[in-house]
Amino acid sequence: MKKKCIRVAAAAALPAVAVGAAAPLAQAAEVQRQQAAGAVVEESLRPTAADVRDLVARMRKDGADPALVAEFERYAERLENPDAHQRIKRALGMGTIVRKLVVAGLRHGGVWAGKIIGKVSKKSGAFISRNGNKIADAIEDVEGWSETALTVAMVRAGIPTDVAHDIARAIMLVAL
């Protein structure tokens, strides 16, 4: 009888030990996977100098404002060589230039706009492709960019709520 109790106790303890040892390992692996995925998203959505230059080329082709094109060119130079521009006093903050890039990207398309579209649902991505100017018009004058503020501005402009929410979330991934 005593041996049977020991076997039952051992059989019950074995899964507990296995789960107890496996749980921290699984949790650590999950945290590491999430950090890696977060780093990939963050890196892939930041505009690179090549992304900005592609947008500049599209803007020139579409006849966009030359002053804005020149501003984006200066920004691309800063991205290529950040140390050389470290001491230059900037009139616009990083957030302002990224906001302008997002609006211009929605208006003129390009590689970077494709990255934004790739982060939203298929339905929202198709909507962006067809209505980029409408979305850009809706968000261009929003003061404090937040997911809620962008969503509200787009809904007021006639964009479906679910699509507006997806697009706002993708824009905030880019703008931060």
C-alpha positions in Angstrom: 0.0 0.0 0.0 2.8 2.4 0.8 4.5 1.8 -2.5 1.3 2.5 -4.3 0.9 5.9 -2.5 4.5 6.8 -3.4 3.9 5.9 -7.1 0.7 8.0 -7.1 2.5 10.9 -5.4 5.4 10.6 -7.9 3.0 10.4 -10.8 1.2 13.5 -9.6 4.5 15.4 -8.9 6.1 14.7 -12.2 3.8 16.9 -14.3 3.9 19.6 -11.6 7.7 19.6 -11.8 7.6 19.5 -15.6 5.1 22.4 -15.8 6.9 24.3 -13.0 10.2 24.1 -14.9 8.7 24.5 -18.3 6.5 27.5 -17.5 9.3 30.0 -16.8 11.1 28.8 -19.9 8.0 29.2 -22.0 7.3 32.6 -20.5 10.9 33.7 -21.2 10.7 32.5 -24.8 7.4 34.3 -25.3 8.8 37.6 -23.9 11.9 37.3 -26.1 9.7 36.6 -29.2 7.5 39.6 -28.4 10.6 41.9 -28.0 12.0 40.7 -31.3 8.7 41.2 -33.0 8.3 44.7 -31.5 11.8 45.6 -32.6 11.1 44.5 -36.2 7.9 46.5 -36.3 9.6 49.6 -34.9 12.6 49.4 -37.2 10.6 48.6 -40.3 8.1 51.6 -39.9 10.7 54.3 -39.3 11.2 56.2 -42.5 14.7 55.6 -44.0 16.5 58.1 -46.2 15.6 55.9 -49.2 11.9 55.9 -48.2 12.0 59.7 -47.9 13.8 60.1 -51.3 11.2 57.8 -53.0 8.5 60.0 -51.5 10.3 63.2 -52.7 10.5 61.8 -56.3 6.8 61.0 -56.3 6.0 64.4 -54.9 8.0 66.1 -57.6 6.3 64.0 -60.3 2.9 65.0 -58.8 3.9 68.7 -58.7 3.8 69.1 -54.9 4.9 72.2 -52.9 8.6 72.8 -53.6 9.2 74.1 -50.1 7.9 70.8 -48.6 9.9 68.8 -51.1 13.1 70.7 -50.0 12.2 70.1 -46.3 11.9 66.4 -46.9 15.2 66.4 -48.8 17.0 68.0 -45.8 15.4 65.4 -43.6 16.6 62.6 -45.8 20.1 64.1 -45.5 19.8 64.1 -41.8 18.8 60.5 -41.8 21.8 59.6 -44.0 24.3 61.4 -41.8 22.9 62.1 -38.3 26.2 63.2 -36.8 26.8 66.0 -39.3 23.4 67.5 -38.5 23.6 67.1 -34.7 24.3 70.7 -33.9 21.9 72.3 -36.4 19.0 73.9 -34.7 15.8 72.5 -36.2 12.8 74.7 -36.6 10.5 71.6 -36.7 10.6 68.8 -34.2 10.8 65.1 -35.1 7.1 64.6 -34.6 6.2 67.4 -37.0 8.3 66.2 -39.8 7.0 62.6 -39.4 3.4 63.9 -39.4 4.1 65.7 -42.6 5.7 62.6 -44.1 2.7 60.5 -43.2 0.3 62.9 -44.8 2.5 63.2 -47.9 2.9 59.4 -48.0 -0.9 59.0 -48.0 -1.3 61.6 -50.8 1.5 60.4 -53.0 2.0 56.7 -52.2 5.4 55.1 -52.4 7.4 52.5 -50.6 6.9 54.0 -47.2 3.1 54.3 -47.7 3.2 50.6 -48.7 4.8 49.8 -45.3 2.0 51.7 -43.5 -0.7 49.9 -45.6 1.0 46.5 -44.8 0.4 47.1 -41.1 -3.4 47.4 -41.4 -6.1 44.9 -42.4 -6.6 44.0 -46.0 -9.9 45.9 -46.1 -8.3 49.0 -44.6 -5.3 48.8 -46.9 -7.6 48.7 -49.9 -9.4 51.7 -48.6 -6.1 53.6 -48.2 -5.1 52.7 -51.7 -8.4 54.2 -53.1 -8.8 57.1 -50.7 -5.4 58.3 -49.6 -6.1 61.9 -50.4 -9.4 61.8 -48.4 -7.5 60.4 -45.4 -4.7 62.9 -45.7 -7.2 65.7 -45.8 -8.9 64.4 -42.7 -5.8 64.1 -40.6 -3.7 67.0 -41.9 -5.1 69.6 -39.5 -5.5 67.4 -36.4 -3.6 69.1 -33.6 -2.7 66.4 -31.1 -2.1 63.2 -32.8 -3.5 60.2 -30.9 -5.2 57.1 -32.1 -8.6 58.5 -30.9 -8.1 62.0 -32.4 -7.1 60.5 -35.8 -10.0 58.0 -35.7 -12.5 60.8 -34.9 -11.2 63.1 -37.6 -11.4 60.3 -40.2 -15.0 59.3 -39.2 -16.1 62.9 -39.5 -14.7 62.9 -43.0 -16.9 59.9 -43.9 -14.4 57.0 -43.4 -16.0 53.9 -41.9 -15.3 53.5 -38.2 -13.5 50.2 -38.3 -11.3 51.3 -41.2 -10.6 54.6 -39.5 -9.5 52.8 -36.3 -7.2 50.4 -38.2 -5.6 53.3 -40.1 -5.2 55.4 -37.0 -3.5 52.5 -35.2 -1.1 52.0 -38.1 -0.3 55.8 -38.3 0.5 55.9 -34.6 2.9 53.0 -35.1 4.7 55.1 -37.7 4.4 58.4 -35.9 5.9 57.3 -32.6 
